[in-house]
Amino acid sequence: MPQASLQLNEAPTRDPVRQVADAIRRRVLEHTLTNNGGYLSQACSSAEILATLYLRVMRLGPSAAPRVPRPFAGVPSATNPRAFTGADYNGPRAPELDRFIFSPVHYALVLYSLLIELGRLGPDALDEFNQDGSTVELIGAEHSPGHEVTAGSLAQAISQAGGIALARRLRGETGRVWVFMSDGEFQEGQTWEAFAALAHHRIGNLGVYVDANAQQCDGPMASVMTVEPLAERLRAFGAEVHEVDGHDPDALAAPAESTAPRERPLVVIARTDPCRGLERLRERAPKLHYVRFKNGQEFNTYQALLADLREAAK
Ligand SMILES: Cc1ncc(C[n+]2csc(CCOP(=O)(O)OP(=O)(O)O)c2C)c(N)n1
């Protein structure tokens, strides 16, 4: 069982993953209103995936990082002993514990919100969001809470995760490596090179969850450059692939339940809706990538929606 510490304010009868996912959406909407901008559709699509990973899939220890995020202490180097990574929020490193690699780092606000809901990060952490000298960055990097690697140039993290997984296997560690990716990253050549390497090295201690929300920054994936048929392509690259409803916690958790040794990477393609839980967003389609309210009226509409979501959660 994962050892995430869960702090909930709501009725205990609801599915904990759904409860946390809804709380993520509320927090990201609140932040988007406060800042007049945010990666809101990414919260709508990925909330259940990330909550399932932390609550049901990954074996993590309690956070080993301060609840109030430390300021940026420089990039890691031989001459900078003060540098740290945001992976400490995912618990200490241990041979039997899992590692989490967060790839589409423009989703950082979603991850910070999740860490807050889980009590791994203090409730005021978003006050520092995108401030000079803060690690709570708009585009997360290796020092940002929950992040282990810098992956702002998309599609790099899967290669880094593959190297970590190979090293863990060579050391005889039993902990697995979990990677969260977006579908836009499958438009990039590096992703496919990484999967070829995973197949070649028979990497079975790595699992990938993909937020297949069918969107990227220039619009629908299908019109920019399709990646389908994604499952068949990944199988041809040697992966064990499951396609699931990305808002269903049981369906998301099921493929990861077996801990039997594998010789192939596991990929869970989570089919998601970028407007899930916030129907009003659909009016903005196909421009869903980054939400900035167009005028006071739209702002007020979303503020009223937030009040409704809060009321519904009581
Ligand atoms: C290598 C690289 N190319 C382009 C970008 C610019 N970029 C930032 S987010 C993004 C969209 C990627 O698609 P996805 O993450 O699926 O989009 P979302 O669902 O968040 O809209 C792009 C192209 C980048 N960060 N890195």
The ligand as an ORCA input file, in Angstrom:
! r2SCAN-3c Opt
* xyz 1 1
  C      10.481     20.068    -26.976
  C       9.372     21.057    -26.726
  N       8.654     21.505    -27.777
  C       7.659     22.400    -27.578
  C       7.380     22.853    -26.314
  C       6.298     23.888    -26.114
  N       5.112     23.303    -25.496
  C       4.825     23.534    -24.198
  S       3.466     22.734    -23.690
  C       3.208     22.079    -25.234
  C       2.020     21.188    -25.513
  C       2.356     19.776    -25.385
  O       1.238     18.964    -25.494
  P       0.495     18.423    -24.207
  O       1.397     18.452    -23.061
  O      -0.163     17.173    -24.602
  O      -0.559     19.601    -24.108
  P      -1.732     19.940    -23.097
  O      -2.570     18.734    -22.943
  O      -1.123     20.435    -21.830
  O      -2.428     21.052    -23.818
  C       4.203     22.481    -26.112
  C       4.274     22.072    -27.536
  C       8.168     22.351    -25.237
  N       7.967     22.732    -23.965
  N       9.149     21.450    -25.468
*
